């Protein structure tokens, strides 16, 4: 599970770096900003339910790379 969490953490960091805000991610997934921030920074692991919600959301996100 920790390898999956590490991959999810990197995907979250990449998505935020590409321009999607933590606030928007939290709003759509129901995960609080505090939990997202602590997860992103490696301080905690997500519970299975939050992990599944975040994974499902990030799998659907498409950020344009050029205009």
N, C-alpha and C positions, 0 to 999 in steps of 0.2 A: 504493500500500500504506500510506503514512503516514496518509492521510485515514482509511482503514479502521481503522488502529491507534488514531488519535485518537478515533474514534467508539467503539471497543471500550473504550478507557481510560475514557471518560466513562460508559459503561454499567457498567463495573466499579465506578467510584466511586459511582454511584447505587445499585447493588445493595448495596454495603458500607454506605452511608449509611442504607439502609432496614433494616439489621439483620443481614445475612448476613456472617459473619466471613471474613476472608482465609484463616484456617486451614481452614475448611470448604470454601471454594472450592478451595484447594490440594489438600486431601485427595481431593476428587471428580475433579479434573482431572489430578492428578499433576504440577502445576507447583509448584515450591518457594515457600515464603513469601518468600524473599529476591528471587526473580525477580518474583513478583507485586507486591511492595512497590516495587521499582525501576521496574517498568512503570507502576504506578498513579501514581507520582510523576513520571513523564515522563523518567526517567534512561536508560531503554533501550526498545527495541522488542522485541517477542516474535519468536522464530523462527516460521516459517510453521506448523509442527506445533503449537506451543503456542498460537498465535493461533487456529487452527481448533478446538482442544480447548476453549479458553476461550469462544469464540463459541458453540459448540454448547451448552455448559453454561449460559451466561447466557441463551440463547434459551429454555431450558427452565424457568428459575427463575421462580416465581410467589410473590411475597411479599404476604401479605394486607395491605391498606391500612386495614382497619377490622375491629373485632370485633363 
